[in-house]
Amino acid sequence: MKPIELHHSNLSEQVYTYIKRMILSGEIRGGERIPEERVGQLFGVSRTPIREALKRLSEYGLVHIKPRSYAVVVGLTREETTQLACVRAQLETLSARLLSEVGSDDDFDYLEKIAKECDILVARGDVADAFEKDSTFHLEIAKRSKNRHLYEIYEKIDAKIRLSWLIIKLPLDRLESSINQHRKIIKAMRTGNPVLSEDLMKHHILHQLTY
C-alpha cells in the first residue's frame, strides 16, 4: 500500500478529513472499529496524528473513543433517526422563519450558490460530498438567522444528522428530489414568507423518513 503524500505541518487535519469521509460515505459503519493501523500505513504516519484526528471526531460526535483502547463509529438506530428528524424539523423550521424575516440578498445569493453545488454533486452521483454540501446549506441557514443559540444547538447535532443519512439510505432519485427542494425554500425565505418557509422546510426534513 503506497502512503498518501502529506504536508507534515498538517498531518492530523488530513487524517481527520480522510476518516471523516470514510464514516460519512458509509465505508465504516456505526459500531465498527476505526482501522487505525490501516490508516497509519496508508498515510505513513505514527499513531499521534491519528489519535489527534480521532479526538476531534469524538468532539464532533462521529466516533466514540474507548478508554485506553480503540475508537468506534457512533451508531444510530432507525428509531433514533426518526426522533432526531423530529427535533431537527423544529430547529430548521425556526431557522427558516427567522431568516425569512432578517435575511439579505447576499444571504440568499450565497444559499443559491450552495444549492447549485448540491445539484451538481448529486448529478455526478457523489453522495458523500452531496451530504457534506447539504449539511453546509442547513448550517448556513441557522447561522444567518442571527440567532447564535439556535446555530450552536444545530451545530452540536450536525454529526448525528449526517449519520442519519446513512440509516435512511435514500436512493439517488429520492436524494435528488430532496436536494432540489432547496430552491423552493430559498425562494420562500427571499420573498419574506415565514409561513411558507416553515412549511417547505418541515416537509423537506420529514419527507426523508417516508421512504
N, C-alpha and C positions, 0 to 999 in steps of 0.2 A: 504494500500500500504506500503510494507516494504521498509524503506530507504536503499539506497545503502551505503555500508561501505566505508568510505573515510579516507584518510590520511589528517588530518586537516591542515597540513602545505601547502597543495596544492589544496585547495578546488576549486578555480576559474579555475585552469587548467583542473581539471577533469570535471567540469560543462561545460567548454568551449568545450572539446572533445566530450562530450555527445550531446550537442546542435548542434555542427557542423555535427556530424554523422546523427542526425535527419533530418537536412536540406539536406545533400548530398545523403541520402538514399531516399529522396522524402517523408518522413513521414510528414513533414510540407513543404508546397509549397510556391512559390512566392506570396507575398501579404498577406500571412497568419500570424497571430499574434503568437509570441513565447509564449508558455504556461508557463509563469514564475512561477505561483502558483503551477502547477503540477510538474515542475522540482524541486522547493523548497521542496515539500513534498517527492518526490522520493529520493532526496539526504539528506533530513533532515537538510537543511541549511537555513540561513537567506537570505534576498534579496541582501546583499552586494556582496557575491561571484558571484551571478547570474548576477548582473549589471556589475561587472568587466569582466565576460566572454562575455557578450553582447557587451561591449565596444571594446574588442579585435576582435570580429566577425564583428563589424561595420568597424573597421580599415582594416580588411582583405577584406571586401566587400561583405559579405554574408547577413548582416542584416542592416536595417535602423532603427535608434532609433528616435522615435517621441519625440520632446521636452517636458520634464516633463510628459511623458506619458508611452508608451509601445514600444516594438520593433517588427518589421515585417520582414519577409524574403524578400530579394531583388528579384524582378521578372524580367524575360526576355521574350520578345515576340519571335515568330518564326523568324520574320524579323530581330530582333536584334541578334538572334543566328547566322543567315546567315552572317550578317555583321561582327560579331565577328570572325567567322571562316575564312573569307577572310583576316582580319587583322592578325589572328593567323597564317595562312598559310605563309604570308610574313615573319613574325618573325621566324617561325620554319624552313623554308627553308634556311634562312640566318644562323641560328644556325647549321643546319646540314652541310651546306657548310663549315662553319668556322671550325667545329670540324673535318671534313674530312681532313682538312689541318693541324691542330695543335694537334689532339688527340693522346694520347699514348695508348699502350696496356692496361695499368691499367685503363684508361678511358673506353675503350670498354669492358673490362672484367667486370667492375662494371655495365655497362649498360646491359650486358648479364645477370647478376645476377638479376637485376630488371625485365628484360623481362621475365625471368623464373618464378619469383614470380607472375607477372601479369597472366601468363598462368595458374598457379596453382589456383589462386583466381577465375578466370573465369570458370575453370573446376569444381570448387566447387559451382558455381552459386552465389558467394559472390560479387555482383555487386558493393556495396558501397566501399568495400576495393579495388576492382579492379580499380575503378575510382581513388581512392587515390593513388594507386601504379602507375597507368598510368600517373597521374599528376607529380609524382616524376620522372618518366622516362624522360618526356619532360623538366622539370625544370633542370634536371641534364645535359641534352644536352646543354641547354642555358648557364648554369653555367660553364661547361667545355670548352665552345667555347673561353674562355679567353677574352670575351668582356663584361665587367662589366655593361655597359649601356644597352646592349641588355638583359642581365639577369634581370636587375632591371625593365625594361619595361615589360618583360614577367611575372615577379613575380607579378606585380600590377594587371594584368588581370587574374591571375590564378583562383581566386574565381569565376569570371564570366564564365570562361571556364568550370569549374566544374558544375555550374548551367546549362550551355547549354546542358550538357549530359542529364539532366532531361527533357529538352524540346524535344530533338531529340528522346529520348526513343528507342534506338536501341534494337531490340530483341536479346536474348542471343547469337544466332548463328552469327548474324552480329557483335555483340560486340566481340565475339571470333575471327572472321575473322579480325577485325580491330586490336585487340591486337597482333595477330600472325604476323602482318606486321612489328612489332618491329625488328625482327631478320634480315629481309632483309635490313632495314635501317641501322642497326648496321654494317652489312657486307659491305655495300657500303661505309660507312664512314671509316671503318677499312682499307679497301683497297685503301683509298685515292682517291675516285672517287667523286668529288664535284658535277658534273652534275647529276649523277645517285642519289646521296644522296638527292639533291634538289627535283628531280622528284618524288622519292619514298615518301618523306616527304609531298610534296604537295598533292599527291594522297591520302595519309593516312589521312590528315586533311579534305580535301574536299569531299572524298568518303563518309564520315559520313553523309553528307547532302542529299545524293541521296535516302535515304530511305523514 
